[in-house]
Amino acid sequence: MSRAYAKTLYLSLLCVAAIGAAGCKQPRVPPATVSDLMQDRVTLDGIVMKCNNNQRMAHNDADCETARVAIERLASRNEAEETAKRQEEFERKREELRIAQDKAQAAKASTGKMDAYHLPLVPVEPPASPAPIVGQTNQ
């Protein structure tokens, strides 16, 4: 083999290796969106743990900022659900109280009112004379 042929072969193999190495590089994973993180809580927790472990990265990383926004949105959504649930519970208790008060009022109305001015008169009899005590004389 001639020297020029060996040199060309060597450069060709070097180029093929460089192209092969570049082709084997892992594709860049796009950062997760806020809605993706809100749906995938495991990934969200992983990103939050990663950001909490490396505070310097947490201030500059887009994933950390996206995770913070997702957490805030989840919290506000949970807060709205809790408020709606509390309002529903309040209305249910209020209706139960209203029904109980109506029943009590109906029971009170069904019992006859007692009018002190129209009560039947009971004759009052004078007390009976006391029986004589033995050993005493009546004078």
For each residue, the residues with C-beta under 8 A, 3 or more apart:
1: 5 6
2: 5 6
3: 6 7
4: 7 8
5: 1 2 8 9
6: 1 2 3 9 10
7: 3 4 10 11
8: 4 5 11 12
9: 5 6 12 13
10: 6 7 13 14
11: 7 8 14 15
12: 8 9 15 16
13: 9 10 16 17
14: 10 11 17 18
15: 11 12 18 19
16: 12 13 19 20
17: 13 14 20 21
18: 14 15 21 22
19: 15 16 22 23
20: 16 17 23 24
21: 17 18 24 25
22: 18 19 25
23: 19 20
24: 20 21
25: 21 22
26:
27:
28:
29:
30:
31: 62 63 66
32: 36 37 40 43 47 63 66
33: 36 37 66
34: 37 38 66 69 70 73
35: 38 39
36: 32 33 39 40 43
37: 32 33 34 40 43 44 47 66 67 70
38: 34 35 44 70 73 74
39: 35 36
40: 32 36 37 43 44
41: 44 45
42: 45 46
43: 32 36 37 40 46 47
44: 37 38 40 41 47 48 67 70 71
45: 41 42 48 49
46: 42 43 49 50
47: 32 37 43 44 50 51 63 64 66 67
48: 44 45 51 52 67 71
49: 45 46 52 53
50: 46 47 53 54 57 63 64
51: 47 48 54 57 58 61 63 64 67
52: 48 49 55 58
53: 49 50
54: 50 51 57 58
55: 52 58 59
56: 59 60
57: 50 51 54 60 61 64
58: 51 52 54 55 61 64
59: 55 56 64
60: 56 57
61: 51 57 58 64 65
62: 31 65 66
63: 31 32 47 50 51 66 67
64: 47 50 51 57 58 59 61 67 68
65: 61 62 68 69
66: 31 32 33 34 37 47 62 63 69 70
67: 37 44 47 48 51 63 64 70 71
68: 64 65 71 72
69: 34 65 66 72 73
70: 34 37 38 44 66 67 73 74
71: 44 48 67 68 74 75
72: 68 69 75 76
73: 34 38 69 70 76 77
74: 38 70 71 77 78
75: 71 72 78 79
76: 72 73 79 80
77: 73 74 80 81
78: 74 75 81 82
79: 75 76 82 83
80: 76 77 83 84
81: 77 78 84 85
82: 78 79 85 86
83: 79 80 86 87
84: 80 81 87 88
85: 81 82 88 89
86: 82 83 89 90
87: 83 84 90 91
88: 84 85 91 92
89: 85 86 92 93
90: 86 87 93 94
91: 87 88 94 95
92: 88 89 95 96
93: 89 90 96 97
94: 90 91 97 98
95: 91 92 98 99
96: 92 93 99 100
97: 93 94 100 101
98: 94 95 101 102
99: 95 96 102 103
100: 96 97 103 104
101: 97 98 104 105
102: 98 99 105 106
103: 99 100 106 107
104: 100 101 107 108
105: 101 102 108 109
106: 102 103 109 110
107: 103 104 110 111
108: 104 105 111
109: 105 106
110: 106 107
111: 107 108
112:
113:
114: 119
115: 118 119
116: 119
117:
118: 115
119: 114 115 116
120:
121:
122:
123:
124:
125:
126:
127:
128:
129:
130:
131:
132: 136 138
133: 136
134:
135:
136: 132 133
137:
138: 132
139:
